[in-house]
Amino acid sequence: MKRVIKDSATHDVVVEATEDDDVRPVELLDEAAFSLPRPSRALTALTTSALALPGIAGSARADAPIERATADAAFSYYKEDNLSPGKFSTSGGVGSRERYEVYTGQLRFDLPATARTDVGIEILYEEMSGASPWFVEAESGEPLQVMSGATIEDERFDFLADMDFYLDRGKDTISAGVSKEKDYFSMNYGIGTERNYNDKNTTLSAAGSFSYDWIDPTDADDFSTRPSSKEKWSIDLFAGFSQILSRASTASFTVNYKHSDGYLADPYKAIRQIGPAGQVIADRRPSGKDQVSLLARYRHHFEAVSGSLHGDYRFYTDDWGIISHTVDLAWYQNFFGWLTITPSVRWYSQGKADFYDTVLQAGSFPGDRSSDYRLSPYGALSYRIKAEVEFADVWNYDAPDWLQTVGVSDGLDLIASLSYERYFSDGDYSAVSVSESDEAPGLVRFRVFAVSVSGRF
Amino acid sequence: MKRINALVLILVIGAISSGCVQVKPWERDLLARRDMGWEPDTLEAKREAHIYFSKEASMPGGSGGGGGCGCN
């Protein structure tokens, strides 16, 4: 039985089924007499399970060794709305309403190393500036946010390397990385594995990662509530299951468990005790934390309209008392084969941590306490729009032998995209009603603009 | 208790799936589409996961370990 599969706008590959239910090409186009035949993406795609769960750090799809070197670059700009004057406390005399602004550059390379191994390298650099929430004042009953001065300027550098080892029925992955900010340093390691069953209709995966972080808060001497030199470590375990449901649909279910130990508070945050002798005391959180995340994902392609539906639901809970729900829906609409427009919407709802409060009552001095809005009860809604174009063989060249050994072939496929996101958080978006005294005045709203370019060489 | 329930769910789904439809390799053209992947754009997925992780209380799902941050 022969079928013609469209590889891209211009290429066709004719394949036929073999006796052991695999496929073999009958004709391959672009095969020059003296160059290695470049396996078509369609052929490679057909013989993989199309189910590979995103690895610890590797590319999103590959569960067969990649044939071509790929490079991805992205630049994004993140900007939070200024804190509204109605939520801003001027009682401290300090503080700016201008919140965070972040410029981020990301780069990723995936290279075939041997016939059965791939190597990935990922680099991130970002610059952050702006004021951030410090503690909450309850002037005349209504909680208002006290902000730091707009002096927080920081940069983050992140480096990650990973290797995939491919086996007959799956792959193993190892990774290692470091992350550095002015006041922070983190090292992380991970291992993972994936196995295919039922003629690659089913994939099981498991992974574990470990991270050790050192925190050295800036200006610790200037602030009585700010600690110096703290550490923490965490271990993250993952198990996943994915299944092809039909020619046009797949589903996956994953579980994550994370245990963290050490200094887990925010050194730049505090909480106010109200009352005549009330003080502003340091944010303090338990020295251990257990978290569980369950994620269910569904993908369905509608051939008649050339569109794909993505639906994700995540349930989260931890032993600090927080429960959250996330629903993410996206529609990928294809036009002319090379243009994809993707609108998407996300709804998020979280409950509060056991030790969260906007302010502490007079005389109250609990062991654990935080006014951090990120531990408060609220909901969030965000919408995104993305446009992506894909051009196969946009440029042809003869790659020298030494480049061919790292997977660079004789053509360049290019993918470029632009996206925009708008995010709002508010007590009203929560699944459960939030009282006025509980709603954090510092809830955030932001925008993200991103542009990206990817090349398959 | 919740962790045990999750594990049982995985095992049950695994048992059921072995009886599910088997899509042959030459029938997987639609599944191989870029827009049918779990995360078609890896860098975007990481960037978004990092933003939500920094600004919300929850942990991203999926096997992402990776670096933390001193997020404020």
Interface residues (C-beta under 8 A of the other chain):
Chain A: M1 R3 I5 K6 V15 A17 D21 D22 V23 A42 A45 L46 T47 T48 A50 L51 L53 P54 G55 I56 A57 S59 A60 R61 D72 A73 A74 S76 Y78 Y100 T104 Q106 R108 S132 I152 D154 R156 D158 L160 S175 G177 V178 S179 E181 D183 Y184 S186 N188 Y189 G190 G192 Y197 N198 D199 K200 N201 T202 L204 S205 A207 G208 S209 F210 S211 D213 I215 S234 D236 F238 A239 G240 F241 S242 Q243 I244 L245 S246 R247 A248 T250 S252 F253 T254 V255 N256 Y257 K258 D266 Y268 Q291 V292 S293 L294 L295 R297 R299 H301 E303 S308 D312 R314 Y316 T317 D318 I322 S324 T326 Y332 N334 T340 T342 Y348 Q350 A353 R374 L375 A380 E388 E390 S417 S419 E421 S425 V444 F446 V448 A450 S452
Chain B: K2 R3 A6 L7 L9 I10 I13 G14 S17 S18 C20 V21 Q22 V23 K24 P25 W26 E27 R28 D29 L30 L31 A32 R33 R34 D35 M36 G37 W38 E39 P40 D41 T42 L43 E44 A45 K46 R47 E48 I51 Y52 K55 E56 A57 S58 M59 P60 G61 G62 S63 G64 G65 G66 G67 G68 C69 G70 N72
